[in-house]
């Protein structure tokens, strides 16, 4: 595999726009689409690995396992959503984050959440006709419980190519929430966190945060409403948000699998999927290459046999 570009180097060059991934195939799709980095989504891993919602079901063993497999197979730098560090004690968090660094993570988000987290509560409330923010759907721990975890993550990343991202879930729409979020952000930066993430939702939020938090900032999953992007990437980049993520591959994968499955089930054959060109890959060789760089491995095998 070619040498992996450092995530820190990409950030120094400009804004990094990365899709959330959850396995080697989604990472492969991101690479073929031209993205320069990957974000391992805790929620997407929970869906893919366990068939469960993003409600703190995943373990450090599972996240370290998939991190290692993606980084061994894909040249793009991988940032890992490490939730609350998978433990209450800072020394436990240190060991867990050290495992992710050894598994190949080039960025780690460590957040101030409790076990009560995940986007599902937000989606459930919206389905019931209730308007709440993503931040309000989650619970956060006191500042003095989270900051030691940030410090532990920084220690685990020290001397490596892995960037610590201090992730803050405190709602910022109220004055009290905004003040607390900014206090957490500044304290995390004082500890040495290279990047800060606050749950910003629109350009107005971005401007408020950027006024107090200088340097690298992460935009947590760009979205759209009624077919219109909630923010323009150039606008938030000008405010220091140089890492932007989005969720696209979970829905894409389910749609593709359901479409193939329904058509083949209806026809009681595999004709539909065999004739489908994946939207621009007409030959069998091209389609095989979307799954893996199989030619490289076959050529390597042949070289070992050439005595």
VENKANOR-V889718 format. One record per pair of residues at least 12 apart in sequence whose ideal C-beta (glycine too) atoms are under 6 Angstrom apart, sorted by the first residue. I is the first residue (numbers start at 0). J is the second residue. D is the distance in whole Angstrom. If there is no record, write none. Layout:
I & J & D
I & J & D
This chain:
0 & 74 & 6
1 & 74 & 5
3 & 74 & 5
3 & 76 & 6
4 & 76 & 6
5 & 160 & 5
6 & 76 & 4
6 & 105 & 4
6 & 106 & 5
6 & 162 & 6
7 & 162 & 6
9 & 35 & 6
9 & 36 & 6
10 & 241 & 5
14 & 236 & 4
14 & 241 & 5
15 & 36 & 5
15 & 242 & 5
16 & 243 & 5
17 & 34 & 6
17 & 36 & 4
17 & 37 & 6
17 & 38 & 5
17 & 244 & 5
18 & 34 & 6
18 & 245 & 6
18 & 247 & 5
18 & 248 & 6
19 & 38 & 5
19 & 40 & 4
19 & 43 & 5
19 & 244 & 6
19 & 246 & 5
20 & 37 & 5
21 & 43 & 4
21 & 44 & 5
21 & 47 & 4
22 & 47 & 6
23 & 68 & 6
23 & 69 & 6
23 & 72 & 5
25 & 248 & 4
26 & 69 & 5
26 & 73 & 4
30 & 75 & 6
36 & 75 & 6
36 & 76 & 5
37 & 75 & 5
37 & 77 & 5
38 & 78 & 5
38 & 244 & 4
39 & 77 & 6
39 & 79 & 5
39 & 80 & 6
40 & 80 & 6
41 & 80 & 4
41 & 82 & 5
43 & 249 & 5
44 & 57 & 6
44 & 65 & 6
45 & 57 & 5
48 & 61 & 6
52 & 119 & 4
53 & 117 & 4
53 & 118 & 6
53 & 119 & 6
54 & 117 & 4
55 & 114 & 4
59 & 85 & 4
59 & 95 & 5
63 & 98 & 5
63 & 99 & 6
63 & 102 & 5
66 & 79 & 6
66 & 99 & 6
66 & 102 & 4
66 & 104 & 6
67 & 102 & 4
70 & 103 & 3
76 & 105 & 4
77 & 104 & 6
78 & 106 & 3
79 & 99 & 5
79 & 104 & 4
79 & 107 & 5
80 & 108 & 5
81 & 107 & 5
81 & 108 & 6
81 & 109 & 6
83 & 112 & 5
84 & 109 & 6
84 & 148 & 5
89 & 147 & 4
89 & 148 & 6
89 & 151 & 4
92 & 148 & 5
92 & 151 & 4
93 & 151 & 4
93 & 154 & 6
93 & 155 & 5
96 & 152 & 5
96 & 155 & 4
97 & 155 & 4
100 & 155 & 6
100 & 156 & 6
100 & 159 & 5
100 & 161 & 5
104 & 161 & 6
105 & 160 & 6
105 & 161 & 6
106 & 162 & 4
106 & 164 & 6
107 & 152 & 6
108 & 164 & 4
108 & 166 & 4
109 & 148 & 6
109 & 149 & 6
109 & 152 & 4
110 & 166 & 4
110 & 168 & 6
111 & 139 & 5
111 & 140 & 6
111 & 145 & 4
111 & 167 & 6
111 & 168 & 6
112 & 137 & 6
112 & 168 & 5
113 & 138 & 5
113 & 140 & 6
115 & 138 & 4
116 & 137 & 5
120 & 136 & 4
121 & 133 & 5
121 & 136 & 4
132 & 170 & 6
133 & 198 & 6
134 & 168 & 6
134 & 170 & 4
134 & 198 & 4
135 & 170 & 5
137 & 168 & 5
139 & 168 & 5
139 & 169 & 6
142 & 183 & 6
146 & 186 & 6
149 & 165 & 5
149 & 187 & 5
149 & 190 & 6
149 & 192 & 6
150 & 190 & 5
153 & 191 & 5
162 & 193 & 5
163 & 192 & 5
163 & 193 & 6
164 & 194 & 4
164 & 196 & 6
164 & 217 & 6
165 & 187 & 4
165 & 192 & 4
165 & 195 & 5
166 & 196 & 4
167 & 180 & 5
167 & 183 & 5
167 & 184 & 6
167 & 197 & 5
168 & 198 & 6
180 & 197 & 5
181 & 211 & 5
184 & 212 & 5
193 & 215 & 6
194 & 215 & 4
194 & 217 & 6
195 & 212 & 5
195 & 216 & 5
196 & 217 & 4
196 & 219 & 6
198 & 219 & 6
201 & 229 & 6
202 & 230 & 5
202 & 234 & 6
205 & 235 & 5
205 & 238 & 5
209 & 238 & 4
209 & 239 & 5
215 & 241 & 6
216 & 239 & 5
216 & 240 & 5
217 & 242 & 4
218 & 235 & 6
218 & 240 & 4
218 & 243 & 4
220 & 244 & 5
220 & 245 & 6
220 & 246 & 6
221 & 243 & 5
221 & 245 & 5
259 & 272 & 5
